[in-house]
Each structure stands twice: as C-alpha cells, then as structure tokens.
Amino acid sequence: MSDGGPQIDTSVPHSARVWNYWLGGTDNYPVDRAVGDQVREVFPEIVENAQACRAFLARTVGYLAGEAGIRQFLDIGTGLPTADNTHEVAQRLAPESRVVYVDHDPLVLAHARVLLDSSPQGATDFVDAELTDTATIRREAARTLDFEQPIALMLMGILGHVEDDDEALGIVRGLVGLLPSGSYLAFYDGTDTSAKIVEGQKVSSDGGHNYYLRSPERIARFFDGLELVEPGVVTVSRWRPGPDADGEPAHQDSYGGIGRKA
C-alpha cells in the first residue's frame, strides 16, 4: 500500500537525477547513470557544462542579492538540492532574504525539506505547482513573498523541457507579468552551438531524457522587453566570472543572463 508520499519510478531515467549524477551527487539510480554515461560518451564536456551552469546560478544570485539589492527570490523548476542552492547563496549575503522554490516533481518534493532550511532572519517555502500554473504559483508564493516589492525570478535550465518556442515564451511572459517593476529574470538553457551537444541531446532523448536545445539568439528572446544586465546573454561561464578566474573561461554550450523589468 502507498503511504501517500511521492511515488518515485526508478525504472526510467529522470532529468533531475541525470543532472544530479553529472554534478557528482548521489540522488540517482542505475538507469539515470546509464543515460548520463551514454551522453558523456558523445559529449564529454557535459559534466563541465553542468558544473558551469551551477556556478552561473550562484553568481547570478550573488549579483541579485548583493549589487542589485534583491531580497526575494522565486526559483521555478528547482531540481534536486545540491551545493549552493538559491537560498543558501542569497542568505549568506543577505540573511533576511526570502526564497520560494516551485516544482511539480515527486522526486524534488521528497527532498523539499532540504530546501526549507532557512536562516532565522529570512524564510524559505516550497510550492508544488506546474511551471504553467501561474495562478497557483502567485497565490502560494504570496505566503512568503511580497508581490508589491521586487522579486528575482529564477528559471535555470527548465525551459529546455518545453519544445515549442511560442509556448516557452508565453510561459516566461506570464511569469514575468506576475512581478512588479524593479524585478529581475535570471535564466539559462542549453544551446545547439556544437555538434557534440546536439549528438548528446539525441542520445539523451533516445534514452528517455528529453531536452530541447535552442540557439543563443532564441535564448535571447526570453529577455525581450527587459533591460539586460551586462554582459548580456552569453555562455554561462563568461557571465561575470569571479576575480579568481584564470584567463578567459572556457566556452560552454549553455547561455544565460539577467534582465530587469522596468
């Protein structure tokens, strides 16, 4: 009998677990590692790319909580917890930061308790909702966030699961539309900038882990109507690399940036 908790199918690969495997985590199963290894055979840089995307998230949150002075974060498509989750980075810089995570995945839901470990001065919450369910997201997130004050919307590697561009753009515009002036969109996704990543995507899809690549130009469209923060939409490793970066960071096949809502 089921205890009513999240039901996790370990017989098919799962995108969050495959990503967790590439990041060196332990929340994955043989089927996830098999797909991850198949992708790595044709695209060996996938592990470095995954790590660069995670570092991009940390740098963007650092910019938002530091230089931009944002104290509220709405992280949609959270994925499995790992090092430097959004609330950890934000609350290191500003302990009063308030963070709401949104996902509609039984595996992530099972790990949500890790994401709710807030600083005493701040707050974290978890909303179980689909990416497209803006009404539920707005209503439930309002328990923790003040939608009259600027909010940083985090969409990290999630729109690659939506194949149609118009649908993906509509999702972003609907979510940005919830936010007041002075809010930000932080975003990245995978691109088709190399033959190896395209082949890796095919292997991944054949293995049951679907992810749709877009060109950098198509990624940039998600920021239409927003004021881009320098250096704009670039490969994630070259978005404001830290002062300890040794020379020009390596190119990655994921692009992202930050845009401000006027």
Backbone hydrogen bonds in HBPLUS format (Angstrom, degrees):
<---DONOR---> <-ACCEPTOR-->    atom                        ^
c    i                          cat <-CA-CA->   ^        H-A-AA   ^      H-
h    n   atom  resd res      DA  || num        DHA   H-A  angle D-A-AA Bond
n    s   type  num  typ     dist DA aas  dist angle  dist       angle   num
A0017-ARG N   A0014-HIS O   3.04 MM   3  5.33 118.5  2.43 103.7 119.0     1
A0018-VAL N   A0014-HIS O   2.87 MM   4  6.12 159.3  1.91 162.1 169.1     2
A0019-TRP N   A0015-SER O   2.98 MM   4  6.14 164.4  2.00 150.6 154.7     3
A0020-ASN N   A0016-ALA O   2.92 MM   4  6.05 150.8  2.01 136.5 145.3     4
A0021-TYR N   A0017-ARG O   2.89 MM   4  6.13 148.6  1.99 144.0 151.9     5
A0022-TRP N   A0018-VAL O   3.06 MM   4  6.44 157.0  2.12 149.9 155.0     6
A0023-LEU N   A0019-TRP O   3.04 MM   4  6.31 140.7  2.20 144.0 155.1     7
A0025-GLY N   A0020-ASN O   2.79 MM   5  5.06 157.8  1.83 160.1 152.4     8
A0024-GLY N   A0021-TYR O   2.98 MM   3  5.14 160.1  2.02 108.4 113.7     9
A0032-ASP N   A0029-TYR O   2.88 MM   3  5.31 126.5  2.17 112.4 126.6    10
A0033-ARG N   A0029-TYR O   3.00 MM   4  6.33 160.7  2.04 158.4 164.7    11
A0034-ALA N   A0030-PRO O   2.86 MM   4  6.02 148.0  1.96 148.4 157.2    12
A0035-VAL N   A0031-VAL O   3.31 MM   4  6.51 162.6  2.34 139.6 142.5    13
A0036-GLY N   A0032-ASP O   2.88 MM   4  6.08 165.2  1.90 150.9 155.9    14
A0037-ASP N   A0033-ARG O   2.82 MM   4  5.93 153.7  1.89 144.4 150.6    15
A0038-GLN N   A0034-ALA O   3.00 MM   4  6.21 152.4  2.08 144.3 152.1    16
A0039-VAL N   A0035-VAL O   2.97 MM   4  6.26 159.8  2.01 156.7 161.1    17
A0040-ARG N   A0036-GLY O   3.01 MM   4  6.18 156.4  2.06 141.2 148.4    18
A0041-GLU N   A0037-ASP O   2.97 MM   4  6.17 137.4  2.16 142.5 152.6    19
A0042-VAL N   A0039-VAL O   3.17 MM   3  5.64 131.3  2.41 107.6 118.3    20
A0043-PHE N   A0039-VAL O   2.81 MM   4  5.86 140.8  1.97 149.3 162.2    21
A0046-ILE N   A0043-PHE O   3.02 MM   3  5.86 162.7  2.05 132.1 133.0    22
A0049-ASN N   A0045-GLU O   2.81 MM   4  6.03 156.7  1.87 156.6 164.6    23
A0050-ALA N   A0046-ILE O   2.85 MM   4  6.04 156.1  1.91 145.9 151.5    24
A0051-GLN N   A0047-VAL O   3.01 MM   4  6.28 159.1  2.06 149.6 155.1    25
A0052-ALA N   A0048-GLU O   2.88 MM   4  6.10 151.1  1.97 145.3 153.6    26
A0053-CYS N   A0049-ASN O   2.94 MM   4  6.20 151.0  2.02 148.9 156.4    27
A0054-ARG N   A0050-ALA O   3.08 MM   4  6.35 154.3  2.15 144.7 151.3    28
A0055-ALA N   A0051-GLN O   2.97 MM   4  6.23 153.2  2.04 145.0 152.4    29
A0056-PHE N   A0052-ALA O   2.88 MM   4  6.10 145.4  2.00 141.0 150.9    30
A0057-LEU N   A0053-CYS O   3.06 MM   4  6.40 154.5  2.13 146.7 152.2    31
A0058-ALA N   A0054-ARG O   3.20 MM   4  6.55 160.8  2.24 145.9 150.0    32
A0059-ARG N   A0055-ALA O   2.94 MM   4  6.24 157.1  1.99 149.5 155.8    33
A0060-THR N   A0056-PHE O   2.87 MM   4  6.06 162.0  1.91 157.0 161.7    34
A0061-VAL N   A0057-LEU O   2.98 MM   4  6.16 168.1  2.00 156.3 159.5    35
A0062-GLY N   A0058-ALA O   2.92 MM   4  6.02 152.4  1.99 140.7 149.3    36
A0063-TYR N   A0059-ARG O   2.87 MM   4  6.13 152.2  1.94 145.9 152.8    37
A0064-LEU N   A0060-THR O   2.90 MM   4  6.13 167.3  1.91 153.3 156.7    38
A0065-ALA N   A0061-VAL O   2.84 MM   4  5.96 171.2  1.85 157.4 159.4    39
A0066-GLY N   A0062-GLY O   2.88 MM   4  5.66 140.0  2.05 135.0 146.4    40
A0068-ALA N   A0063-TYR O   2.98 MM   5  6.26 169.3  1.99 159.0 160.8    41
A0070-ILE N   A0064-LEU O   2.75 MM   6  5.39 161.2  1.78 155.7 150.2    42
A0098-ARG N   A0071-ARG O   2.83 MM  27  6.18 162.4  1.86 152.2 155.3    43
A0152-ALA N   A0072-GLN O   2.87 MM  80  6.21 163.0  1.90 143.8 148.4    44
A0073-PHE N   A0098-ARG O   2.92 MM  25  6.35 151.0  2.00 156.4 163.8    45
A0100-VAL N   A0073-PHE O   2.88 MM  27  6.26 161.3  1.92 157.2 162.6    46
A0074-LEU N   A0152-ALA O   2.77 MM  78  6.03 166.8  1.79 161.3 161.2    47
A0154-MET N   A0074-LEU O   2.85 MM  80  6.01 169.1  1.86 144.7 147.4    48
A0075-ASP N   A0100-VAL O   2.87 MM  25  6.16 154.5  1.93 159.9 167.2    49
A0102-VAL N   A0075-ASP O   2.80 MM  27  6.09 149.6  1.89 159.0 156.1    50
A0076-ILE N   A0154-MET O   3.02 MM  78  6.10 157.5  2.07 161.7 162.8    51
A0077-GLY N   A0102-VAL O   2.77 MM  25  5.94 156.0  1.83 154.1 161.6    52
A0078-THR N   A0102-VAL O   3.42 MM  24  6.15 158.0  2.47 140.2 146.4    53
A0088-GLU N   A0085-ASN O   2.97 MM   3  5.31 121.5  2.32 107.0 122.4    54
A0089-VAL N   A0085-ASN O   3.11 MM   4  6.43 162.1  2.14 165.2 170.2    55
A0090-ALA N   A0086-THR O   2.98 MM   4  6.12 174.2  1.99 158.8 160.7    56
A0091-GLN N   A0087-HIS O   2.89 MM   4  5.73 161.4  1.93 140.6 146.6    57
A0092-ARG N   A0088-GLU O   3.12 MM   4  6.09 132.9  2.35 134.6 144.8    58
A0094-ALA N   A0090-ALA O   2.78 MM   4  5.89 159.7  1.82 151.8 159.0    59
A0097-SER N   A0094-ALA O   2.89 MM   3  5.70 160.6  1.93 136.4 137.3    60
A0123-ALA N   A0097-SER O   3.27 MM  26  6.76 152.8  2.35 136.4 139.6    61
A0099-VAL N   A0123-ALA O   2.86 MM  24  6.28 159.3  1.90 150.6 155.4    62
A0125-ASP N   A0099-VAL O   2.96 MM  26  6.52 136.1  2.16 149.0 160.0    63
A0101-TYR N   A0125-ASP O   2.91 MM  24  6.26 166.4  1.93 154.0 154.0    64
A0127-VAL N   A0101-TYR O   2.74 MM  26  6.13 161.0  1.78 161.2 167.9    65
A0103-ASP N   A0127-VAL O   3.12 MM  24  6.59 156.8  2.18 166.1 173.1    66
A0129-ALA N   A0103-ASP O   3.11 MM  26  5.70 140.1  2.27 115.4 123.6    67
A0109-LEU N   A0105-ASP O   2.88 MM   4  6.06 164.9  1.90 160.8 166.0    68
A0110-ALA N   A0106-PRO O   3.00 MM   4  6.10 145.2  2.12 136.5 144.5    69
A0111-HIS N   A0108-VAL O   2.94 MM   3  5.16 137.4  2.13 102.7 115.2    70
A0112-ALA N   A0109-LEU O   3.16 MM   3  4.94 163.0  2.19 101.4 106.3    71
A0114-VAL N   A0111-HIS O   3.01 MM   3  5.86 148.1  2.12 125.6 131.9    72
A0115-LEU N   A0112-ALA O   2.84 MM   3  5.13 124.9  2.14 105.4 120.4    73
A0116-LEU N   A0113-ARG O   3.25 MM   3  5.20 153.4  2.33  97.5 105.4    74
A0118-SER N   A0116-LEU O   3.07 MM   2  5.70 123.0  2.41 108.1  92.3    75
A0122-GLY N   A0119-SER O   3.24 MM   3  5.32 133.9  2.46 100.3 112.1    76
A0133-ASP N   A0130-GLU O   3.07 MM   3  5.24 157.4  2.13 107.8 114.9    77
A0134-THR N   A0132-THR O   3.04 MM   2  5.75 131.5  2.28 104.9  91.3    78
A0137-ILE N   A0133-ASP O   3.05 MM   4  6.30 168.7  2.07 157.1 160.8    79
A0138-ARG N   A0134-THR O   2.85 MM   4  5.92 167.6  1.86 149.3 152.8    80
A0139-ARG N   A0135-ALA O   2.99 MM   4  6.12 165.7  2.01 147.6 152.1    81
A0140-GLU N   A0136-THR O   2.85 MM   4  5.87 173.8  1.86 157.8 159.9    82
A0141-ALA N   A0137-ILE O   2.87 MM   4  5.68 157.2  1.93 145.1 152.6    83
A0142-ALA N   A0138-ARG O   3.21 MM   4  6.06 140.4  2.38 135.7 144.2    84
A0143-ARG N   A0140-GLU O   3.20 MM   3  5.75 165.0  2.22 111.7 116.3    85
A0144-THR N   A0141-ALA O   2.93 MM   3  5.70 158.1  1.98 121.8 127.6    86
A0145-LEU N   A0141-ALA O   2.83 MM   4  5.89 169.7  1.84 155.5 158.8    87
A0149-GLN N   A0146-ASP O   3.06 MM   3  5.67 167.9  2.07 120.3 124.0    88
A0184-TYR N   A0151-ILE O   3.05 MM  33  6.46 155.7  2.12 139.2 145.1    89
A0153-LEU N   A0184-TYR O   2.77 MM  31  6.04 173.9  1.78 158.5 157.3    90
A0186-ALA N   A0153-LEU O   2.83 MM  33  6.11 169.0  1.85 168.4 168.7    91
A0155-LEU N   A0186-ALA O   2.90 MM  31  6.22 168.9  1.91 168.5 172.3    92
A0188-TYR N   A0155-LEU O   3.38 MM  33  6.92 150.6  2.48 149.2 147.8    93
A0157-GLY N   A0188-TYR O   2.89 MM  31  5.48 153.8  1.96 142.4 142.9    94
A0161-HIS N   A0158-ILE O   3.20 MM   3  6.00 167.5  2.22 118.9 122.3    95
A0162-VAL N   A0159-LEU O   3.00 MM   3  5.32 164.3  2.03 112.9 116.7    96
A0212-TYR N   A0160-GLY O   2.62 MM  52  4.85 177.7  1.62 147.2 147.1    97
A0168-ALA N   A0164-ASP O   3.00 MM   4  6.24 161.4  2.03 150.9 156.5    98
A0169-LEU N   A0165-ASP O   2.79 MM   4  6.01 164.6  1.82 157.9 162.0    99
A0170-GLY N   A0166-ASP O   2.94 MM   4  6.04 155.0  2.00 142.8 149.8   100
A0171-ILE N   A0167-GLU O   2.99 MM   4  6.27 149.5  2.09 146.4 154.3   101
A0172-VAL N   A0168-ALA O   3.09 MM   4  6.42 163.7  2.11 152.8 155.8   102
A0173-ARG N   A0169-LEU O   2.93 MM   4  6.14 169.2  1.94 155.3 158.4   103
A0174-GLY N   A0170-GLY O   2.92 MM   4  5.99 153.1  2.00 143.0 150.5   104
A0175-LEU N   A0171-ILE O   3.03 MM   4  6.27 155.4  2.09 149.5 155.7   105
A0176-VAL N   A0172-VAL O   2.83 MM   4  6.05 170.4  1.84 160.2 163.0   106
A0177-GLY N   A0173-ARG O   2.90 MM   4  5.87 144.2  2.03 136.2 146.2   107
A0178-LEU N   A0175-LEU O   3.03 MM   3  5.38 152.1  2.11 106.9 115.3   108
A0179-LEU N   A0176-VAL O   2.99 MM   3  5.44 155.7  2.05 114.1 121.5   109
A0183-SER N   A0180-PRO O   3.26 MM   3  5.99 138.1  2.45 139.8 141.5   110
A0182-GLY N   A0261-LYS O   2.77 MM  79  5.42 166.3  1.79 158.5 159.7   111
A0261-LYS N   A0183-SER O   2.78 MM  78  5.34 171.0  1.79 153.0 155.8   112
A0185-LEU N   A0259-GLY O   2.80 MM  74  5.20 156.0  1.85 151.6 159.3   113
A0259-GLY N   A0185-LEU O   2.87 MM  74  5.20 155.3  1.93 146.6 155.0   114
A0187-PHE N   A0257-GLY O   3.08 MM  70  5.75 166.7  2.10 165.2 168.7   115
A0257-GLY N   A0187-PHE O   2.95 MM  70  5.75 147.0  2.06 155.9 166.0   116
A0189-ASP N   A0255-TYR O   3.03 MM  66  5.84 149.2  2.13 155.5 162.7   117
A0255-TYR N   A0189-ASP O   3.01 MM  66  5.84 149.9  2.10 171.7 164.2   118
A0214-ARG N   A0190-GLY O   3.28 MM  24  6.62 164.5  2.31 136.8 139.5   119
A0191-THR N   A0253-ASP O   2.82 MM  62  5.46 167.2  1.84 152.6 149.1   120
A0192-ASP N   A0214-ARG O   3.14 MM  22  5.76 132.5  2.38 116.0 124.5   121
A0198-VAL N   A0194-SER O   3.30 MM   4  6.57 155.2  2.36 144.8 151.7   122
A0199-GLU N   A0195-ALA O   2.99 MM   4  6.23 155.4  2.05 146.3 152.8   123
A0200-GLY N   A0196-LYS O   2.81 MM   4  6.04 150.1  1.90 141.9 151.3   124
A0201-GLN N   A0197-ILE O   2.81 MM   4  6.02 148.1  1.91 142.8 150.8   125
A0202-LYS N   A0198-VAL O   3.10 MM   4  6.41 151.9  2.19 142.8 149.6   126
A0203-VAL N   A0199-GLU O   3.02 MM   4  6.33 161.6  2.05 151.7 155.9   127
A0204-SER N   A0200-GLY O   2.88 MM   4  6.05 158.9  1.93 146.6 153.1   128
A0205-SER N   A0201-GLN O   2.83 MM   4  6.05 161.6  1.86 151.5 156.0   129
A0206-ASP N   A0202-LYS O   2.88 MM   4  6.08 160.9  1.92 150.1 155.6   130
A0207-GLY N   A0203-VAL O   3.00 MM   4  6.21 135.0  2.21 138.6 150.7   131
A0207-GLY N   A0204-SER O   3.06 MM   3  5.05 127.3  2.35  93.1 107.5   132
A0209-HIS N   A0204-SER O   2.85 MM   5  5.11 160.6  1.89 149.4 142.8   133
A0208-GLY N   A0205-SER O   2.98 MM   3  5.05 161.9  2.01 106.5 111.8   134
A0218-ARG N   A0215-SER O   3.04 MM   3  5.16 120.4  2.41 100.1 114.6   135
A0219-ILE N   A0215-SER O   2.96 MM   4  6.32 152.1  2.04 152.3 161.0   136
A0220-ALA N   A0216-PRO O   2.93 MM   4  6.18 153.1  2.01 145.3 152.2   137
A0221-ARG N   A0218-ARG O   3.25 MM   3  5.28 136.3  2.46  95.4 106.6   138
A0222-PHE N   A0219-ILE O   3.12 MM   3  5.87 156.8  2.17 119.7 125.3   139
A0223-PHE N   A0220-ALA O   3.01 MM   3  5.67 162.0  2.05 118.6 124.4   140
A0224-ASP N   A0221-ARG O   3.08 MM   3  5.27 168.1  2.10 113.1 114.7   141
A0226-LEU N   A0223-PHE O   2.96 MM   3  5.46 156.5  2.02 144.3 143.7   142
A0227-GLU N   A0260-ARG O   2.83 MM  33  4.87 170.8  1.84 144.2 143.9   143
A0260-ARG N   A0227-GLU O   2.77 MM  33  4.87 157.7  1.82 126.5 133.0   144
A0229-VAL N   A0258-ILE O   2.89 MM  29  5.56 169.2  1.90 156.7 155.0   145
A0232-GLY N   A0229-VAL O   2.87 MM   3  5.65 157.4  1.93 132.6 134.1   146
A0234-VAL N   A0256-GLY O   3.08 MM  22  5.74 149.6  2.18 161.7 155.0   147
A0256-GLY N   A0234-VAL O   2.93 MM  22  5.74 158.3  1.97 155.8 156.7   148
A0238-ARG N   A0235-THR O   2.83 MM   3  5.60 156.4  1.89 127.6 135.0   149
A0236-VAL N   A0254-SER O   2.89 MM  18  5.94 161.2  1.92 148.3 150.0   150
A0239-TRP N   A0236-VAL O   3.35 MM   3  5.41 170.3  2.36 107.1 108.3   151
A0245-ALA N   A0242-GLY O   3.02 MM   3  5.52 162.9  2.05 120.2 122.2   152
